[in-house]
């Protein structure tokens, strides 16, 4: 089907709807209009896309959305177990610091691209614009599959964290409770249903919900940190910053540190959800990059503070690691050892649990928008079904398909919880595969002078007519940051496939490399056999 025909089929399914009026923040006057989101719609049309979604998010609401999806200080409590096993207290602290700097670099580069082309497709749309024409469609197709895979894996991972955290809290209050795998599966389904219910309202309702979550996210940080630090005995600074562990049986401490390195990065995963909500954000070319950077700076600061506090309060290391076998997460034991009260520890843990449930809303929203965007460009099976919107301009079909995928993948836990745990590694590998490609292409294009200044932007943004958006890092700092982003992405991608222990057996292997490789091979074969005949990159709808 030709692009023009595809555009007509899309028009038959979805009516063009008027965007919501601006209730915006004090932003760049370039993107401010009196009557509504006209400038946003014009920029989307310059990229060849019709404005179909309601723009219900401003800066504060999308910041809350990103912060809750990122789940940083809450996430470091969950992901610190792998860092403790391979790296120890010092490995958690220094590993997080390196990951934080690298993530800032990557998201800064993504912010520049989001300012240039703020679309729900994100990475694959940018690849289509920057890649050589001879392989543009193929690379865009591969990137879209990697990004789609990553967000679906994140949706299941968040559900698994919610389920196991709730079971851990139950064990803390009732040690006789024995968590069953089918219990975990049912809780994952319930968490997914909650995320679907919230996402099936309106973008404005979701924006208000995320604004409230931002307040809870900040208040909950102090509600957990203060009692833990105040009541718990403390380790010496030398024990926190210089004690490394190698419980995985690796040949060197350095190797052990890097094996635990990707799991710590998991607490910083998901801030780019704002990218996939771009077509629902007012003043997107300015707000999206700002939201990316503010999210990673705010959440990184909170997570770093929580990591340091957690390691200082980790007096009984053996007890905390043992708690991972019974309560899934060492932080539950640390809470109890700190406040000496089951009730107090449960209240603190429930704060983390509520934030984990709230994060599922943002993850499902981003995962469904990625499905919708890829289907809009005819990249997925059943695209005619997935691309449809409701009367409230919501991709409900894509939202329910995300739930269905979560339901199916969650069945893995019936056979092996370790296999499902590998989904976090899979999400890291898939996301950073797409990050590496777009950062590499951006570095190539900016060093060859392919981008025009923002004030000289062409009427149509296309592979032969690239222009910076209103948000850009000046040179040579931009090139330097771009190089750092590429190097960090390579480092994290390489170590994300490693198992946690050695010798490695089928029971403790990291199966993420198998799933990632299978998706890569499938997408290559499917592109050669069929997709190359109908997928030509982002379709020009206008």
N, C-alpha and C positions, 0 to 999 in steps of 0.2 A: 504493500500500500504506500502510495506517495505521501510525503509530508502534508500536502494540501488536503488530501483525502482524510488523513488522520485528524487534522485540525477540525474538519467538518464533523467527523464522528464524535470528537470530544464535545463540540458545540451542541450536538443533539442530546448529549447526556447531561450537560451542565449549563445552566443559564448564567450569563454574566451578571454579577450582583454588585451593588453599590457598597463601597467600603465605609466603615464607620467614621464619624467625625473625629477630629484630633482633639484629644485632651492631653496634650503632650507635655514633655519636659522642656527645659530651656536648652534647645539644641541648635545646631548649625542652621543659620537662616536660609541656607541653600535649599533645605528640605522642609521649610515651613510655608504652609499655605493657609488662607483664610477659611476656605470652604471644606476642606477635608484632606484626604491622603492622595491628592492629585499627583504630586511629585513622585511618590512611591510607585503609583500605578504607571506613570510615564516611564520611570526607570525600568520597571519590569517589562514593559512593552518594548523598550530598547533592546532587551535581551531575548525578544521573540515570544514572551509568555503573556497570556491574558491574566489580569487580576481576578481571581475567582474566590479567594478566601477573604473573610472579614478581618480587618486589622484592629484587633482588640487589645493588643499588648503595647504598653509604653515601656520606658526604660526601667522603672522600678519593678513592674510586674514581670518583665522578662528576666530581670536580674534575680528576682525571687524564684522564677521558674528554673533558671540555670543553677542557682545555688542549691535548690532542693534536689535536682537531678544529679548534681555532682556529689552531694552528700560527703563532704570532705572530712570534717572532724569526726563524724559518725563512721565514715568509711575506714579511717585509720585504725579505729578500734577493732574493726572486723578483719581487715587485711594484715594487721600487724603479726598475726600468728605465723605466716610464712616467713616474714622478716625475722621473727624471733628464732625460728628453727634454723634458718640459714642466714646468719648475720648477727643475731643477738641484739641486745639493746642498742649498741653502737651502730649496728647494721640498719636498724629501723630509723634512727635519727639521721645518719649521713645518707642513707639510701633515699629517704624522703626528700632531703634537701636537694640532692642531685636531680631527682625526678621533678621536683617543683621548678627548678631553674629550666630544665629541658622542656617541661610542659608550657611554661610561660613563653619560651621561644617559639614553640610550635603554634600556639594559639595566637601569637602576635602575627605570624605569617598568615594564618587562616583569617585573621581579622582584616588584613589587607585585601585578601581575595573576596571576603564577604562584603566589603565596602564596594569593590568593583562590580560584583554580581551577586546581590542578595536574593538567592532563590532557594526553594525548599530542597532542590537536588544537591546543593552544596558541592561536595568534592567532584562528583562526576561531571557536573556542569562546568566547573573550572577546568578540569582536564580536557574536556571537549574544546574549550576556548584556547587553551595554551599548547596542546600537543601538536606535533607535526600532522599535516593533513592526511598523510599516507596511513597513519595508524590512530587517528583521532577517535574514530568510532569504536575501535577495538579497545583502546585504553579506557575510554569513558565507560564502556560496557563492563569491563573488569572492575573498575573503581566502584561503579554502582552496585555490583554484586557484593564486593567487600564491605561497603558501607551498610548495605541492607542486612548482610549477615551479622555485622557487628552489633547493630541496634537490636536485632532479634535475640542475639545471644545475651545482650545486656538486660533485655526484658525478662528472660528466664533467670538470669543470675540474680537480679533484684528480688524476684519472687522466691528464689531459693534462700537468699539471705534473710528475708522476712520470715519464712517458715522455720528455718533452723534457729533464728534468734528467739522466736516465740517459744519453741520447744526448749531452748536453753533456759529461758526465764521460768518455764514450768518446772524444769528439773531443779532449778535453784530453790523454788518454793516447796517442791514436793520431790525429794530425792528418789522416791520409789517409782516415779514415772519413768517408763522405758520408751523413748521415742521410736516409733515405727516408721518405716519408709513410706507406707501408704498415708500416714498422718501428714508427712512432709508434702506429699503430692497434693493432698486435699487443700492444705493451707496455701500452697502456691496458686492453686486455682482460685481460691477466695480472694487472694491479693490481686490477681489479674482481673477478676470481676469488679473489684472496687475501682481499679484504675480505669477500666472501660466505662463504668458508670459516670465517673467524673469527666472523662474525655468525651462523653456523649451529650454533654450539656451545650454550652456555647463557649466561644473563645473568650468572651468578656467574663463569663463566670469562672473559667479556668484562670484567667488573669487575676481576678480577685482572690481566688483560692491560693494562688502562688504568692501573692502579696502577703497573705496571712502566714503562709509557711515560712517566708523569709524572716518574719518577726520571731516565730517559734524556733527557727534554725539558730538565730543569734542568741535568744534568751535561753534556749536549751543548752547551748555551749557552756554558759556560766553556771547553769543549774546542775550540770554534771561535773564540770572542772573544779568548782570551788569546794564542794564537800569532799571530793576525792583527795584533793591536795591538802585540805585543812586537817582531815582526820587521819590520813594514812601516814605511817612511818616512811621515811625517805631514804633512798640510796645515796651514796656519795657520788659527787659529779664524775669522779674517775670511773666508777662502775657503769654509769650511764653512757658516757662518751667514748670509752675505750674498751669496753667488754664486748668481744665478738664471740659468736658461737658457730659451731659447725656440727649440727646434729644430723645432717643429711648424709654424712659419711663421705664427703667429697675430699679429693686429694689435697687441696689447699684451702686456706681461709678465704682467699680472694675469689676462688671459684664458687665457694659457698655463698659469699656475699652477692655475687651477680645472679645466682640461681634464685635467691629470694628477692632480688631487685624488682622484677616486673609486678609481683603481687602488691608491693607498696605503691606502685604507680596506679593500681586499681582505685585507690582513694581519690585520684585526680581525674578519673575517667568520666566523660559525659558533659563537660562544660560547653562543648560545641553543639549541644542540643538547640541553642539559640539559632544556629545556622539553618537548621531544618524547619524552624518556625518563622523564617525571614518574611514570608509572604503574608504573615499575620501580625507583623510588627510595624508600628508607625515610625517613619524616618529610619527605615531599616539600614540604609547605607552608613548611617552614623551610629545608630543604637546597637546593632549587632556586634561590631568590633569593640565598642565600649563595654558591652555586657560580657563579652568573652574575657577581656582583660580584668575588669572589676571582679568578675566571678572567680577567676583563678588567683587573683591577689588576695581577695577577702577570704576565700575558702582555704587557700594555701596557708595563710597566716594562722587561721583557726586550727587547721589540721596539724601544723608544725608545733603549735603551742600544746595541743592535746597529746601529740606523740611524746614530747619532752615530759609532760606531766605524767603520762602513763608509765614511761620508763623509770622515772623517779619513784613512783609508787609501786613498782614491781619488785617488792622485797622478796617474796616467795616465788622465785622463778619456776621451780619444779612444780609447785602447786598450780601455778597458772597454766603451764604447759599440760599438766595432767587434766585440768578442767576442759581442755580442748577435746578430750576423749569422751567426756560425759555431758558437757554443756555446750559443745561446739566452739565456743569463743572464750579465750582467756580473760577478756575484759570483765566478764561476769564475776569471775573469781576475784579479780582485782577490786571491783566495786565492793564486794562483800568484805574482803580483807581490809578495805579502807574504812568503811563506816561501821563495821562490826554489827550489822543489822540486815537481816534478810529483807525486811520491808523497805528499808532505805535503799538497798542495792536494787531491788525490783523497781522502785520508783525511778531511779536513775536509768536503769536499763529500758524502762518503758518509754522514756523520752527518746532514746535512740531508736526504739522500735517504731514509734509514731513517725519519726522523721524518715525511717526506711520505707514505711507504707506510703508516705507523701511523695517520696522520690519516684515511686512506681508510676505516678501520674505523669510526670515529666518525661520519663523514659518511654512510656507507651505513646505519648503524644509525638515524640520525635521519631520513634520507630514507625508509627503509622504514616507520618508525613513523608518519610523516606520511601515507604512502599507506594504511597499515592503519587509522589513525584516520578519515581521510576516507571510506574504504570502509565503515567501521563505521556511518557516518551516511548511507550510500547516496548518496554524492556522486560516485563514479567508476564508469565502466563495469566490468563483471565484478566488482562489489563482493562477491558471494557467494564468489568465488574468493580475492580479495585479503584478506578478513577472517579467513580460517581460520588457526588456530594449530596448531602441532605438539603432541605430548604433553609437550614441554618448555616450552610456552607461548611459542614464538617465531613471529613472523609470517614464516615462510620464504618463502611465496609472494610476499609484498610485497618481500622481499629479492631474490629472483630476478627479479622484474619490474623492480626498480631496475637490476639488472645488464643486463637486456635493453635498457632505455632507454639505458644507457651505451653498449652495443654499437652501437646504431643511430645515436645522435648522434655517436659517435666517427668514423663514416664521413665526416663533414663534412671532416675533416682531409685526406682524399684529394683533395678539390677545393681547399680553402683553409684554411690554418692560421690566417689572420687571422679567418675566420668563427668558428672554434672559440675563438679567444682572446676573442671578444666574449661568450662564455658567462659569463665572470667579471662583465662589466658587466651581463649579463642577471640573474645571481644577485643582484647588488647592487640592481638596480632592482626585482626581484620581492620580495625580502625587505623592502626599505625601503618599498615600497608597503603591505605588510601592517603594518609598524611604524607608519607614519604614520597609518593608519586606527585602529589600537588606541590609540595615544597620543592622537589627537584625541578619540576617544570617551571615553577615561579622563579627559581634561581637562574635557570637558563634564559628565560624570557627577559628578566630584568637586566641581566648582564649583557644581553645583545640589543638592548634599547628598544624592545618591542612595545613598551607601554608609552602612551601619550599622556601628557599632564591632564589632570582632572578638568581644568578650565578649557582644555582643547578637545574634550571628549567627542567622539563621532556620534551621529544620530543613531546608529545601530552598532551595538557591541557584538563583534564577531571575531573569529580567529585571526582575520587579517586587520582588524581594527580594535586593538586593545587599549584601554585607558584606565588609569588609576581612579579609584573612588575618592571621596572626600577625606578618607582616613588612610594615611600612609606613613610608614617609617622613612625618614630622610636617609639619603645615602651619605657615607658608606655604611652607616649603622644597619640599614635594611639588608644589605648584602651579607654583612657579618652575622646578623641574626638568622638569616636564611640558611647559611652554612651550618650554624649550630643546630637549627631545627632538623636538618637532614641527618646530621651525625647522631643526634639523640634518637631519632626515629629508627635508624639502622641498629643502634645499640639495643633499644628496647625490643624491637622486632626479633632480633637474633635470640635473646635470652628468654623470650616469652614461650618458646617451645620446649624448654628444658624441664625434665621431671624434678620433683622436690628431693628425692632421695636416690641413693645408689647403694647396692646394685638395683637396677631398675627391672621390675617385673610387670606383667600385664595388669596386676592389681594396683600398682602405684605409678604407672606410666602417665605421662601427660598426653592425652589423646587429642588435644587441640590441634596438633600438627596434622593429624589424620583428617579431621573435619575441614580444616583450612585448606589442605591440599586437595581434598575431594571437591570442594566448592570451586577452587581455582581450575582444576582439570575439567570439571563439568562446564563451567562458564566458557572456557576456551573451546571445548568440543562443540558445545551448543551454539556458540557464535559462528564457528566454521560451518557447521551443518545447516543452521537455520537463521540465527539471529542477524547475521550479516546482511540478509536479504531484506529485513524490515527495520532493524535498529540503526539509525543514522545519527545518533547523538540526540541532544535536546531538540525537539520538534519546534519549528517556527510556527506559532499559532497566530501571529499578527504580522 
